Amino acid sequence: MKLWDKSADILTKWVGSWYFIVFALLFFGYWMSITPDLLIPNIVLSILAIVMSSIILMSQNRMSDIDRQRSIEDHEINKRLEAKIDDLQKQVKSLESTIIFK
């Protein structure tokens, strides 16, 4: 994995967190309080976009965790089924050899 990929993953985890949302709201709230001459509606829309994108990232991260857990569970099930199939194949071979020798 390249440095840029790792950096993007770290940034995505931070931006897609409640810590970032609280930080952004506090920062922009403070900024709006010290600069009341700016166009407040534009800032409010920007804040809304930040909050929405962060929540979307959190949802995607959560879905990724769910998918990862499902794949781990599927792998475990597949390993158990493979062991059962191997046992069944051994039993069939044993029965075949018993039938052939009689």
Secondary structure as UniProt FT lines:
FT   HELIX           3..15
FT   HELIX           18..34
FT   TURN            36..37
FT   HELIX           40..101
//
